[in-house]
Amino acid sequence: MKADQTLDCFGLLCPMPIIKTAAKIKELKVGQVLEVVATDEGIKSDMPAWSKATGQEYLGLEEKDGEYRVYVKKVH
């Protein structure tokens, strides 16, 4: 999946990937996609929940060798 920006949360534990995502998404323009790279398995459930709570669009997750790439589209 193509992202407009990537946020490196490698090695960070919950809730830091979500906190950093919340700050980073504010820098994007509506319609842009943020890729979050993380190693904390909690992101699999945390990011869809955060996206729903904040009204951003959760686009999905790719998992490979313990690394998670999550995609969120800025809606507003």
Secondary structure as GFF3:
##gff-version 3
##sequence-region A 1 76
A	DSSP	beta_strand	5	9	.	.	.	ID=ss1
A	DSSP	alpha_helix	16	25	.	.	.	ID=ss2
A	DSSP	beta_strand	33	38	.	.	.	ID=ss3
A	DSSP	alpha_helix	43	54	.	.	.	ID=ss4
A	DSSP	beta_strand	57	64	.	.	.	ID=ss5
A	DSSP	beta_strand	67	73	.	.	.	ID=ss6
###
